Every structure is written in structure tokens, then in C-alpha cells.
Amino acid sequence: MTVPPPARPTPTTGDAGPQGASPEDVHDATGPAGPAPDDLGLVVAGTRLLTTPDGGLPRVGALPTGTGWVPLGTLDGVPAWLTETVEPGRALAPDRSAGGGTTTEVRTTAGGGEPAGNGDPAGGPRPVGRWRSWRALAAELPEPVATIAGRAVAVATWRRTHRWCGACRAALADVPGETARRCPDCGLYVPLRLSPAVLTAITRPGPAGGPTELLLVRHASGPTELWALVAGFVEAGESLETAVRREVHEEVSLDLGTIDYFGSQPWAISGPGVLLAGFTATVADPAAEPVVDGRELVRARWFPVDALPAELPPAYSISRWLIDAVAARARP
């Protein structure tokens, strides 16, 4: 039986076509095609976003005039726009590509969670909010807000790191209506490519009719204190299901029986374009014990679903959604 993912609304990413692609041409806030003052203005600095004093997303009207904005999508029917600024404590090289023009300045001070402001006509800075990581936002804000914020980080990172043609070195130009750029000299097409990864909640029957057991692992890097799920990136030529079986065999030396799709989540923490696809699976041999690879994983063990450890992934992650869904399904 396939476990349905939790119901969670998601923002749209524009109305430019059947796939919801947002136009990527840059607009000045004062121009006729630019954003309205009440539209959402997502300001990205490196991997952090500017939030209002109450922790929400700022409005375009609260940010400097003359800012270059890129359409990002909508959130609850409100248009959302993206711009990039200098990360606190670092200098950002100007975007001189043909599709550039999205860099603005928001007055900041260095340090984590620091206040930011813009120029007040009466003189002095007008407070706008604070810089927050996507991880911090996702832990506090509703899922649709976290999703549009993650998209902002992904698109800003992609635009900053894809300015020049990799074939002929010419400056790339935006493709209207798409999150993509094209080389005006050789025609190379450069979309924001997704990097799919899979993660799997693996179960087996409990001993002597006991509760179902769930396999949890600890990773050698990243949040090493958490008990998480087996996960990994999809390789070229693989289906998602093939990647699930390969990753599980490589990392814990187990073979799987039934595999069912659970759901997916864009994941801004691992880099731009990362898309997590979650699965549930049963182990082929219930008596088999995991053997970690010693490189990516350091521990792996079976836990009864009614006695899971406290050190689980955060509630905003699909990893936790999978764990919670498996535990709920196993309850009598």
C-alpha cells in the first residue's frame, strides 16, 4: 500500500505556461511591468533571506526603489519577486551577463541574524528586518512560505553561478518565460537543472509479533547527531526506484522488496535545484541486519516504531514526514 504524503499546499511558480514557469526578465519596481508595492519582495544574500521584524517576508514597497526584480511566482495569489544583494560581510561581484541586473543594496551589518534596513527619506536607516537562513525559516514559517523562500535561494544561486557560457565564454541572456538562459553566440541552452535525490523509510516486521521496525541511520557528515533515513542522489540513467535500491544496497547492504512512492520536497539546504523524492520500502529478508559502508554512514539500526529516538530530522523535512507516516500506519 502506498503511504500518502501529508496534505500541504504549495505556492505556484508563475502563470507563463502549462508548467508554471515564471518569466525571468528583470523589471524595475518603477516600470510598468514591475511589481506593485504590496507584492512580496524576496531578498537573497548568499544562502540567507531578508525577513520583516515579525519574521515574515517583506513587501516590495518596503525596499529600495529602483531595485531590479525577477518574477518568482505567487504565494496565496500574491505575486512574489526576487532580488539579490550583498551577503553581510562579503562582496558580491556585479552581474555583467546579458541577463543580469538583479543585484541591489540593502544596508546591513555583519553577523548572523543581524538587522537590515534601507534608506529612510528623512535620513538614517529604516528597519526592514533580519537575515535568516532557509533552515531557520522552514522551521518557523508555514510550508508554502518556506517553499517560495527555498525557490528564491535556488534561483538566485543559479543566476549568480550561471552568467557565462560554458562552451564559448560569452555572457548568457535570460530566456523570457523560463528559468533559463541562452548563449547569444553559440545558442547553448542553460536551464536551472534539478538534482533529484531519493530517501527511503525501510521497515520490517517486528520480532514475535512485536511492532514494525524502522531502519534509521547516522551520517558521517552533516547533522551527525540525527537518526535519519538512507538517502542519496540519483545517477545518470537511473529511475528513482533503481536509485533507491542502489543507495540502500551501497550504504547498508540490504535488498528491498516492495517500494512505494510517498511524496517529494524541494530542499534548499543541499543546494540549488535539489528535489527530494521519498519512498517507503520493505526489506526483502526480515532477518537481515544492516552493514554500514563506513564512508557516508557510521551507524544503522532497527527501531520499533513505538520507540523511536528523540534525535529525528526536523518537522519541516520530508524525512520526518516519512518517519511520522510510517509510525502512524503501524499503530493499531
NULUMSE-676892 format. One record per residue: residue in one letter; x negated, y, z negated of N, C-alpha, C, O in turn. Coordinates in pm, whole numbers, plus 32768, in hexadecimal, padded with zeros to 4 digits. Layout:
% NULUMSE-676892
AXYZXYZXYZXYZ ...
//
This chain:
% NULUMSE-676892
M7FAC7F8980008000800080007FA8807C80007F4880847FB4 T7FC880D980537F7D815680577FAA81B37FE8802281CA7FD6 V7F4A81E97F9E7F6982467F327F7882D27F6C7F1883047FA6 P7FEB83127F617FFA83997F987FAC83FD7F467FA683F27ECC P7F7084607F897F2A84C87F3E7F8B85227EF6800185267F19 P7F5C856B7E917FB585C97E4B7FEA86327EAB7FA4865E7F06 A8066865B7E95809F86C67EE8805787487EC9804F87707E55 R8023878A7F2F7FDB88077F1A7FE4885A7F987FB6882C8001 P801D88D17F948027892680097F9F895780337F4489627FE1 T7F90897480B37F1289A880E67F2C8A23813B7F958A2D817B P7ECE8A80813B7EE08AF6818F7ECD8AD482217E888A738243 T7F0A8B2482777EF28B1483057E748B5E832A7E448BB282DE T7E408B3F83A17DC58B8183CC7DDC8BD3844A7D838BE1849D G7E538C0784577E6D8C6184C77EDC8C2E851F7F0F8BC0850B D7F048C7D85817F718C5985D97F498C66866B7F9C8C8386C1 A7EC88C5086877E988C67870E7EAD8BF087697E968BFD87E2 G7ED78B7C87367EE78B09878D7F1E8A9487407F3B8AA186C9 P7F2F8A1F87837F6D89AD87427F1C897686CF7F5489358677 Q7E97899086CB7E468960865C7E3289CA85F27DE789B48593 G7E738A3D85FD7E6B8AA485987DE88AEC85957DC08B1F852C A7DA18AF386067D1E8B3586077D308BCB85FC7D878C06863C S7CDB8C0A85AA7CE38C9A85997C878CE085FB7C188CB18612 P7CB28D5086367C5A8D9A868E7BE48DCF86417BF38DFF85D1 E7B6C8DC8867C7AF38DEB86357AB98E7186607A498E918638 D7B028EC186B17ACF8F4386D27AD48F9D86577B2C8F8E8602 V7A768FFA864E7A67904D85D77ABB90CB85E47ABD910A864D H7B0190EF85787B59916385797B2E91C6850F7B05919F84A1 D7B369245852F7B2392AE84CC7BA892C384857C1292C184C5 A7BA292D784037C1E92E783B67C6E936083DF7CE6936883C3 T7C2E93C084237C769437844D7CAC942B84DB7CF494848508 G7C8A93BF85207CB693AF85AB7D42937A85B57D79934A8551 P7D7F9382862B7E0A9356863C7E1B92C086287E8692938600 A7DB1927186447DBD91E086347D8391B185B07D7991398598 G7D5E920F855A7D1F91EB84DC7D8391C584727DFC91CB8489 P7D53919E83FC7DAC917383907DF791E783527DCC925A835A A7E6791C883147EB3922B82C87E7A9234823B7E3A91D6820C P7E8F92A381F77E5892B381707E829246810E7E35922480B4 D7EF9920F811F7F2891A980C27EFD911C80E87F1B90BD80A0 D7EB7910D815A7E839089817F7E15905F811E7DD690B380DE L7DFE8FDC81157D938FA980C17D0C8FC081037CFC8FA7817B G7CAB8FF080B67C24900580E97BC08FB0809E7B9D8FD0802C L7B938F4480DA7B358EEA80997AA78F1580B97A7E8F13812D V7A5E8F3A805379D58F6B806279778EFD8031797E8ED37FBD V791F8ECF808978C28E63806978358E9A805F780A8EE880B5 A77EC8E727FF8775F8E937FE877148E127FCE77168DDF7F5E G76D38DDC803376938D5A802476FB8CEE801477468CD08071 T77008CB47F9F77648C4D7F8177C98C7B7F1978128C2A7EE1 R77CC8CFD7F0078298D337E9C788E8D917EDC78788DC67F49 L78FD8DA37E9679688DF87EC779888E647E6279788E527DE9 L79B68ED57E9679DE8F447E427A6E8F307E167AC68F187E69 T7A878F3B7D947B0E8F2F7D5F7B348FAF7D177ADE8FFF7CF2 T7BB58FC37D057BE890387CBD7BCF90267C277BAD8FB97BFB P7BDE90927BDA7BC990847B497C1F90197B077BF78FDF7AA2 D7C958FFE7B407CEA8F967B057CCF8F0C7B407D178EAC7B23 G7C668F007B957C3E8E7E7BC87C7A8E587C4E7C5E8DEB7C7F G7CCC8EAE7C8A7D0A8E8E7D0B7CB48EBE7D807C408EE37D6F L7CF08EBB7DF77CAA8EE87E6F7CCC8F7B7E897D408FA27E7B P7C6A8FCD7EB07C84905B7EC67CD690757F437CE0901F7F9B R7D0F90EB7F4B7D5691197FC27CF9917080157C9D91AF7FE1 V7D13917280957CC091BF80F17CB7925180C77C4D928F80CF G7D279289809A7D2B931680757CD3933A7FFF7CB393AF7FEC A7CAA92D77FAF7C5492F17F3B7BC092ED7F5F7B6B93037F09 L7BA092D17FDF7B1692C1800A7AEE933280677B44937B8098 P7A6B934380817A3D93B680CF7A7F93BF81587A93935A819B T7AA1943881817AD6944D82077A659438826C79EF9445824C G7A8B941682E67A2793FE834D79EA93748348798E93568393 T7A1D931F82F079E9929682E57A0E924783617A7D92558395 G79B391F3839179D1919883FE7A10911983CA79D690D48376 W7A8790FA83FA7AD2908783C87AE3901C84327AF5903B84A8 V7ADF8F9F84087AF98F2C845F7B788EE884307B838EC883B9 P7BDB8ED184877C558E8B845D7C358E0084267BE98DB48463 L7C708DDF83B57C528D6083737CC98D02836E7CB78C88836B G7D418D38836F7DB98CE683647E228D3083137E228DAB8310 T7E7B8CE782D47EE18D24827F7EEC8CD581FE7ECC8C5F81F9 L7F1A8D1781967F348CD781157FBE8D0680E87FD28D7C80CB D801C8CA880E380A78CC980C080DE8D37811A81268D8F80EC G80BB8D32819980EC8D9281FB80A08E15820180BF8E698256 V803E8E2981AB7FF08EA481AA7F708E8D81F97F268E2F81DA P7F528EE0825E7ED68ECE82AA7E5C8EDA82507E578F2D81F5 A7DFA8E86826B7D7D8E8782207D0B8EA582817D078E7082F0 W7CAE8EF982567C3E8F2682A87BBB8F0E825F7BB78F0B81E4 L7B518EFF82AB7ACE8EDF82757A688F4A82997A698F7E8309 T7A128F6A823B799B8FB98257792B8F8481FF79448F41819B E78AF8FA18225783C8F7381D977EA8FEA81AC77DB904D81F4 T77B58FE181347765904C80FD76E2901480C876CA8F9C80CF V7690906C8094760E9042805F76238FF87FDC7667902A7F82 E75E98F817FD275F18F367F5675A58F817EE975358FAF7F00 P75E08F8D7E74759C8FD67E08750E8FA27DF374F98F2B7DDF G74AD8FFF7DF774238FDB7DE073DA8FAD7E5D73638F8D7E55 R741E8FA87ED173DE8F7C7F4C74018FDB7FBD7469901B7FBB A73A98FE2802173C49034809773FA8FDA810573C88F6B8119 L745E9009814B74988FBF81B9746D8FFD823C748390748253 A74308FAD829374048FE18314747D9008836774E18FC08365 P7478907783B074EB90A183FF750A903D846D74AF900184A6 D7589902C848975B68FD284F375B1901E8577760690728592 R754D8FFF85C8753D9045864775718FF386BD7560901A8731 S75B08F8286A075E98F34870C76608F7D874776968FDB870B A76898F5187BE76F78F95880277798F8887B677D68FD687CC G77818F25875D77FA8F13870D77EA8F47868078398F238628 G77858F9A8666776A8FCA85E077CA903985B87834904A85F3 G77A19082855377F190F38528784990D984B278A691278499 T7831906D84657888904F83F47845906C836F787B90488306 T77D190AD8371778C90C982F577B5915282C077B491B48309 T77D89157823F77FD91D4820077AC91E38181775C918B8161 E77BF924E813A777A926280BC77E19274804D783E92C48059 V77CE922A7FE3781E923B7F6A77BA924E7EFA776691F77EE3 R77C292BD7EB2776092DC7E4C776392747DDD77CD925A7DA4 T76EE92387DBF76E691CE7D5A766B91E27D04761592357D20 T766591927C9B75EB91827C4F75C990F07C4D7621909C7C5F A754A90CE7C38751F90437C3F75518FF47BC8756E902B7B5D G755B8F707BDD75818F187B6F76038ED27B8A76528EFD7BDD G761A8E637B4276938E167B58770D8E577B1D77088E8C7AAE G777D8E557B6777FB8E8B7B3677F78F207B1E783F8F527AC8 E77A38F687B6A77908FF57B4F77FE904A7B8B783E90207BEC P781790C07B54787E91177B8B785491507C1177DE91627C2D A78B8916B7C65789E91A87CE778FE921B7CFA796B921C7CC0 G78D7927C7D4B792F92ED7D64791493287DEC78B493017E2E N796793857E17794C93CF7E91795694647E717977948A7E00 G793A94B57ED1793795447EB879BE957F7E987A2095657EDE D79C495CC7E307A3E96127E0B7A37969E7E4679D296E27E34 P7AA096CC7E8C7A9C97527EC67A7E97BD7E5F7A4598247E81 A7AA297A77DE27A8898097D7A79F998037D4779D198557CF4 G79AB97A37D79792197947D4D791197207CEE7964970A7C95 G78A596D57D02788C96637CAC78D195E67CE0792995F07D36 P78AC95717CAE78E594F37CDE797394DD7CA9799395007C38 R79C594A37CFE7A4B94797CD37A4893E37CC17A2A939C7D21 P7A6493AD7C4B7A5A931D7C357AB492CF7C947B2892F27CA9 V7A7E92657CCC7ACB920A7D207ADC91857CDC7B4A914E7CDB G7A7391507CA37A7F90CE7C6379F790927C46799790D87C27 R79F0900C7C4F79768FC57C3179578F5F7C9C79B08F307CE4 W78D68F3C7CA678AB8ED37D0178BD8E4C7CBC788F8E3A7C4B R78FF8DEE7D0079178D6A7CC878F18D007D2E79008D147DA6 S78C08C907CFD78A48C1F7D5579288BDD7D7D798D8BEC7D39 W79258B947DEC799F8B4E7E1679C68AE67DAD7A3C8AD17D92 R79638AA67D7279808A417D0C79CF8A7F7C987A2E8A437C67 A79A68AF87C6D79EB8B3B7BFF7A798B627C287AD68B557BD9 L7A898B927CA37B0E8BB77CD27B698B3E7CDB7BDD8B437CAF A7B358AD17D137B878A5A7D257BB78A217CA07C2189E27C99 A7B688A367C387B8D8A027BB47BFD8A527B737C3F8A217B18 E7C148ACE7BA27C728B267B607CEA8B4E7BB57D578B647B80 L7CD88B567C387D418B8A7C8F7D938B197CCC7D638AA77CD2 P7E0E8B357CF97E5E8ACF7D3D7E168A987DB87DC58ADD7DF5 E7E348A1C7DDB7DED89D97E477DF28A247ECC7D8B8A2A7F10 P7E648A5F7EF57E628AA97F747E028B1F7F747DC58B3D7FDB V7DF38B627F027D958BD27EF97D068B9E7F027CB28BD97F46 A7CEA8B307EBD7C658AF57EC37C448AC87F517BD18AD37F7C T7CA78A967F997C8F8A6880227C6A8ADB807E7C0B8ACF80CB I7CB38B4B80797C938BBC80D07C0E8BF980A77BC58C2C80FC A7BED8BF580257B6B8C277FF87AFB8BCD802B7A918BFE8054 G7B108B4B80287AAC8AEF805E7A998B0180F37A298AF78125 R7B068B1B813B7AFB8B3481CB7AAA8BB381E37A5B8BBA8241 A7ABE8C18818F7A728C94819F79DD8C7B8191798E8CAE81E0 V79B58C2D812C79278C0D811978F28BBF819178838BD981C0 A79408B5F81C279148B0D823279018B6082B1789C8B5482F5 V79648BB582D0795C8C05834A78EC8C6D834078A28C8283A0 A78DF8CAD82CB78758D1082BC77EB8CD082C977928D08830A T77D98C5B828C77588C168295773A8BEE832476C98BFE8354 W779F8BBB8369778B8B9283F477688C0B844C770E8C02849F R77AC8C7A843B77908CF0848C77038D26847176BE8D5384CC R76DA8D1F83F376558D5083D075E68CF78405757A8D298425 T75FD8C75840F75958C178437759F8BEC84C9754F8B9B84F7 H76028C21851376108BFF85A1761D8C8085F276878C9C862B R75B18CCD85F775AF8D4B8641756D8D3E86C975888D8D8724 W75178CD986D774C48CD0874F74D78C4A879374F08BE58751 C74CA8C4A881674DA8BD0886574638B73884B73F08B9D8853 G74808AF6882B74178A95881373D68A61889173718A1C888A A74108A82890773D78A52898573818ABC89CA73188A9D8A00 C73B18B3B89C773668BA38A1073458C1D89BB73068C7B89ED R736D8C1E893C734B8C8688DB73958D0A88EE73748D6D88AD A73F78D0E894474468D89895574A48D9988DE74C28D398898 A74D38E1688C975348E30886075BB8DF5888775E98E0788F8 L75F98DAF8829767B8D72884376EB8DD9883876DD8E3D87F2 A77588DC0887D77CD8E17887A78458DCA884678528D528861 D789D8E0D87FC79168DCC87CA79708DA1883C79788DE488A3 V79B48D2F88287A1A8D0088847AA18D2D884D7AC88CFD87E2 P7AE98D8588907B6A8DB4885C7BCA8D4088447BD48CE58896 G7C0F8D4487D37C728CDE87B47C3B8C6087777C878C04875C E7BB88C59875F7B7B8BE087287B128C0486C07ADB8C7286C0 T7AF88BA686687A848BB286107A0F8B74865B79E48B04863F A79DE8BBE86BB79768B8A8715792B8BFE8754795C8C6F8759 R78B38BE1878478638C4187D078318BFE884E78268B848857 R78118C5288B277E08C1F8932776A8C74895F77668CEE8949 C770A8C33899D76968C7B89D276BB8CBE8A5576E88C7A8AB1 P76AB8D438A6176CD8D878ADE766C8D688B4F768A8D828BC3 D75F78D328B2E75938D168B96759E8C888BCD75A58C768C47 C759F8C238B7575A08B988BA676268B538B9176388AE28BC0 G76838B938B4A77098B5A8B3977158AF58AC8777E8AB78ABC L76AF8AE28A7476B68A838A0677298AA889A977368B1B897F Y777D8A46898977F28A59893377CE8A2C88A677A189BC8893 V77E28A84884377B98A6887B9782F8A7B875C78428AE98728 P78808A14874678EE8A1F86E578BB8A088658784B89DB8644 L790F8A2885F578F18A02856C790F896D8561798389458559 R78A8891E856078B9888D855E78D2885B84D07897888C8470 L792A87FA84C4794887BE844478E6874D842578B58709847F S78CB873C83A6787786CE837878CD8674831F78D9868E82A7 P790A860B8358796285B783077913855D82A878A9852982CA A794A854C8232791284F081CF7985849F819479F784CE8190 V79668428816679CC83D0812D79AC83B5809B793783B28073 L7A1483A2804D7A0483757FC37A7283117FA57AE2831C7FD8 T7A5282AD7F517AAA823A7F437ABD82147EB27A5D82057E66 A7B3B82047E8C7B5F81CE7E097B6F81377E187BD081097E53 I7B1080EB7DE37B0C80597DF47B4180177D757B1680387D07 T7B9F7FBC7D857BDC7F787D127BCE7EE17D1D7BB57EAA7D88 R7BDF7E9F7CAA7BE87E0D7CA57C477DE97C337C5C7E3A7BD9 P7C817D717C387CDA7D487BCA7C8B7D3E7B487C167D167B47 G7CCC7D637ADA7C8B7D577A587C7F7CC67A2D7CCC7C727A5D P7C227CA679D57C117C1B79A67C877BEC79537CBF7C387903 A7CAC7B6F79677D167B2E79177D967B8079117DD37B8E78A7 G7DBD7BB579847E387C01798A7E307C8A794C7E977CC97936 G7DB87CBA792F7DA77D3E78F67DBF7DAB795D7DE27D8D79CF P7DAC7E2879377DC67E9779937D667E987A0A7CF67E667A02 T7D957ED07A757D417EE27AEC7CC27F2D7AC77CC37F847A71 E7C547F097B0A7BD67F4C7AF17BAE7FA07B697BC47F7A7BDC L7B7280127B4D7B4880727BB37AB080807BAE7A77808E7B42 L7A6F807B7C2279DF808A7C2879BA811F7C2879E8816B7C7E L796881477BC9793581CF7BC2789D81CC7BC2785F816D7B92 V786282357BF777D082397C08779A82BE7BD577E283217BCA R771782BD7BB876D083377B987664834E7C01761982F27C24 H765E83C97C33760383EA7C9F757B84167C6B756E84467BFA A751684057CC0748E842C7C9C747884C27CA4741B84F67C68 S74CE85087CEE74C3859A7CFB754D85D87CF275B285917CF4 G7550865C7CEA75D086A27CDB75FD869C7C4975AA869D7BEF P768186957C3276B3868D7BA8769F85FF7B7176FC85AF7B71 T762585E17B43760085597B1D764785277AA0764684AF7A84 E768585827A5576C8855879DB7753851F79F4779084E5799A L7786852E7A6E780F85037A8C781284717ABA77B684407AFA W7880842F7A9778A283AE7AD478FB83CC7B4C796A84007B3C A78CC83AB7BC3791083D27C3E792A83577C95791E82E57C68 L794D83707D13796B83077D7478FA82F87DD878AD83567DEF V78F182837E137891826E7E7F78B782C77EF4792B82CC7F1C A7855830F7F2A787283707F9477FA837D7FF07789835B7FCB G781383B0806977A583C880C677D884018148784F83FC8166 F777C8438819777A18475821677B5840B8283777483A38284 V7810842B82DD782A83D5835077B983E783B5778F845883D0 E7787837A83EB771C837F844E7756837D84DC77C9835884F1 A770483A7853B772E83AC85C8775E832385F6771E82BE85DD G77D083238639780582A78670785882558610788981EB8635 E78698284859378B5823985307945826B8527795F82E1853A S79A1820F850A7A25823784DC7A1B8252844679B9822E8406 L7A828293840F7A8282AC83807A7F822A83307A39822082CC E7ACB81C7835F7AD1814783177A4B80FE831C7A2280C182B9 T7A078104838F798480C6839979218109833B78CE80C682FD A792B818D833178D381D782D678EC81AF8245788E81A381F7 V796B819A8220798C816E8199794680EB8179790480DE8112 R7954808981D27919800581B87880800D81B478407FCD8160 R7844805B820E77B380668211777F80A78191772180758153 E77BC81188169778D815F80F2779881088076773D81058024 V780780C18068781B806C7FF277B37FFC7FF0777B7FDE7F87 H779A7FC0806377387F53806876AC7F88804E765E7F488007 E768B7FFD808776068034807375ED805E7FE2758180477FAD E7650809A7FA4763980D77F217650807A7EAB760D80867E44 V76AF801C7EB876CD7FC27E4676D17F2F7E6D76F37EDB7E1A S76AE7F0E7EEB76A47E837F1977267E347F0877237DBE7EE7 L77967E767F2078187E337F19785A7E337FA178497E907FF0 D78A67DC97FBC78F87DC3803479897DDF800D79B47DBD7F9E L79D37E1E806A7A5B7E48804D7AC27DF280947AA87DBA80FF G7B377DEA80567BA97DAB80967BFD7E1580DD7BD47E4C8143 T7C747E3180A67CCF7E9280E27C9F7F2180C87C747F42805A I7CA87F7581307C87800381257D038053814D7D40803681B4 D7D2880B680FD7D99810C811D7D70819E81147D2881C680B9 Y7DA081EC81747D84827C81747DD682C181077E4A829E80F1 F7D9A832280C47DDB836A80567DF983FB807A7E6B8428806D G7D97844480A77DA984D180C77D22851280E07CBB84CD80DF S7D20859580F77CA485DA81167CA0866280D27D06869580A3 Q7C28869B80CC7C14871D808E7B99876180C97B2E872580CD P7BA687DF80F87B2E882B811C7ADD8843809D7B15885E8033 W7A59883880A77A05883D802F799588A28043792F88848080 A79AA891B800E794C8988802578CA89787FD7786789B87FF9 I78C789257F71785089187F1E77DD88D87F6C776A88FE7F59 S77FB88787FC37792882D80077761886F80877709883880CA G779688E280AC77688927812377DB894381817849890F816F P77C2899881E8782E89BD8244785E89488297780D88FA82CB G78E1893B82A4791A88D682FB7924884C82C0794987EF8308 V79068839823F791187B3820579A3879381EB79EB87E181AD L79CE8720821B7A5886F282087A53866981C77A1D860A8200 L7A8B865F814F7A8D85E181067B0C859381277B7B85C88121 A7AFB8515814B7B6B84BB81657B6A844F80FB7B08840680EC G7BD7844480B07BDD83E680427C25836580667C85836680B3 F7BF782F7802D7C32827380467C3D82287FC27BF382417F63 T7C9C81CB7FBD7CA081667F557C7C80E17F957C9580CB800B A7C4180897F467C1780077F7C7C147FA17F0C7C047FC37E97 T7C237F217F337C117EB37ED57B907E6C7EF87B6B7E617F6D V7B4B7E3B7E927ACF7DF47EAA7AEF7D687EDF7B517D2A7EB4 A7A9E7D367F3D7ABA7CB47F7B7AAC7C427F177AFB7BE47F18 D7A477C497EC27A2E7BE27E5E7A3E7C1F7DD479E77C697DA7 P7AAD7C017D8E7AC47C3E7D0A7A597C1E7CA37A4C7C657C40 A7A0C7BB37CB979A47B8F7C5A79207BD77C7578C37BCE7C25 A79167C1D7CE578997C5F7D0B787D7CD67CB178D87D1F7C8A E77FF7CEA7C9177D37D5B7C4177827DBB7C9977387D8F7CF1 P778F7E3C7C8177467E9C7CD476B07E9A7CB776857E857C45 V76627EB07D1F75D17EBE7D1475AE7F427D5675BB7F507DD0 V75817FA47D087568802A7D4074EB80297D9674907FD87D84 D74EA80887DF77479808F7E5373FC80CC7E13738E80BC7E49 G740B81117DA27398814B7D5F736781CD7D9B730B820B7D66 R73A281F77E0A737B82757E4A73E882DD7E3673D083467DFA E745E82C27E6974CC83217E5B7519830C7DD87550836B7DA0 L751C82907DA8756482707D2D7505823B7CC374A081FA7CE2 V752782577C4574D682227BD7752581C17B8074EA816E7B3B R75AA81C97B8375FD816E7B35767F81547B7F76AE81A77BCC A76B980DE7B65773D80BC7B99777980537B3C77367FF47B15 R77F880667B1A783A80037AC378D0800A7AD57908806E7B02 W79107F9C7AB079A27F947AB579DB7FCA7A3379AA7FAC79C6 F7A45801B7A3F7A8C804F79CB7B1F802679D37B5C80327A3D P7B597FF679677BEB7FE379657C2F806B797A7C0380CF7942 V7C97806E79CA7CD580EE79EB7D18813079737D3781A77976 D7D2E80E379097D66811E78907CF98146782D7D17816D77BC A7C7B813E78567C0C816477FE7B9D81A578517B2881807848 L7BC5820778A27B63824B78F67B0E82AB78A37B3D82DC783C P7A9482C678CD7A3E832178817A7183B1788B7ABE83D378E4 A7A438403782E7A6B8490782E7A2184E078987A52854778C6 E79AA84B178BE795684FD791B797E84E079AC7935849E79F6 L79F4851179D37A2884FA7A5A7A1B85787AAE7A0585E47A77 P7A28856D7B337A2185E37B897A8C86497B657AF086267B27 P7A7886C87B8A7AD887317B667B61871B7BA37B6F86D87C09 A7BC587537B627C50873D7B8A7C7087717C147CD087437C52 Y7C2287D37C487C3F880B7CCC7C0587B87D3E7C1687DD7DB2 S7BC187497D227B7E86FB7D8A7BD086837DB57C1C864C7D66 I7BC1865C7E327C0785E67E647BD585697E1E7C1E85067E13 S7B59856C7DF07B2684FA7DA37B7B84E37D277B9E84717D07 R7B9D854F7CE27BF285417C6B7C80851C7C927CC084CD7C4C W7CB285547D007D39852F7D2D7D4184987D447DA484587D20 L7CD984607D827CD683D07D9C7CD683817D1A7D2283227D0A I7C7F83A87CBE7C7583617C3F7CFA83657BF47D2883007BC1 D7D3683DC7BEF7DB783EA7BA87E2583987BEB7E79835C7BA8 A7E2483967C717E8C834B7CB97E7E82B47CA17EE1826F7C8E V7E0382837CA27DED81F57C887E1781D27BF97E58816C7BE2 A7DF482277B9A7E1A820C7B107EB2820F7AFE7EEA81BD7AB5 A7EF4826E7B407F8782777B357FCA81FE7B74802E81CC7B40 R7F9481D07BE37FD1815D7C277FC680DF7BD4801E80897BD8 A7F5B80D47B877F43805A7B3A7F9280557AB87F987FED7A76 R7FCF80C67A92801C80C57A15809A80717A2580D880757A90 P80C2802779BF813B7FD479CA81B8802A79D182277FF679DA 
//
